Amino acid sequence: MLPFAIPYPPEQENGFWGIPTSTIDWCEENYVVSGYIAEALNTITNSIFILLALFAIYHAYHNHLEPRFIFTALGFLLVGVGSWLFHMTLKYQFQLLDELPMIYATCIPFWSVFSEFKDRKGSLTVAIGIFTAANILTAIYLYFKDPTIHQAAYGLLNAGIILKCYTLANDHVKDSKARTQLSKTMVFGVLIFILGYFLWNLDIHLCSHIRSKRREWGIPYGFVLEGHGWWHIFTGTGVYFYLVYIEYLRCFLSGTQEFYTFKWVWGLPVVYLIDKPGLERYRSVITLKNLDEEESKKNI
């Protein structure tokens, strides 16, 4: 036992929320920190996800980014809340509220990058395709209840988005400074995500050894060995960087890059509006142009 440590109490099978009904029970021992929270560290670390999602929502709204980015951030806020409730209770319904919104929220940036430079019909086709795929995946997952299905689908969705973003940035971002900022943002986001995934897997595969070491160290020192909690922290941060990458890339793809700049606020990247009147004039012209094109097509 390390100096000033508190011994871990025995793990409880049945706490305030009753017998767990989730299909997964993580390496953190249940109800050892509080009788009201099944997995205390796995619960509290979701605050990073929630706070960064709120930060992203505020800046997307304040800097007049497109609604797609507000909805994406709202989706990841729901993931954070769902994960908080899941780890707090270990109930199956909250497990779904954690896992399924991860897929649904990721569908928005997937649609965003794969519908770039498509007309309204093409964009709608992409939306219908990803919506249908997400619903089929949900049905399959609810039937088999195998977390591997969810994890594989989530990984494939993100891999597709990253590869498409890389292609779009290579083809359409000519400013060397912006390309460097985009590259650094994506590389950091991906690396910190991978680090979280690595620690999460250590938590799974070395669970018995890690639990023994936690009890040997005592509270609070053992908290640093909560690998799934680190997964929340690193994933939440990685997802935020990944979202900012897509926001800044979208500025170049939509032709609004001259109205925005890339800034750092409290150590976090932000796409910051520097010319609101110019942006409003530009969007008004684009809207009128699109309306004229639609009217022309009707008259053909």
Secondary structure, 3 states (H helix, E strand, C coil): CCCCCECCCCCCCCECCECCCCCCCCCCCCCCCECCECCHHHHHCHHHHHHHHHHHHHHHHHCCCCHHHHHHHHHHHHHHHHHHHHHHHCCHHHHHHHHHHHHHHHHHHHHHHHCCCCCHHHHHHHHHHHHHHHHHHHHHHHHHCCHHHHHHHHHHHHHHHHHHHHHHHHHHCCCHHHHHHHHHHHHHHHHHHHHHHHHHHHHHHCHHHHHHHHHHHCECHHHHHCHHHHHHHHHHHHHHHHHHHHHHHHHHHCCCHHHEEEEEECCEEEEEECCHHHHHHHHHHHHHHHHHHHHHHHHC
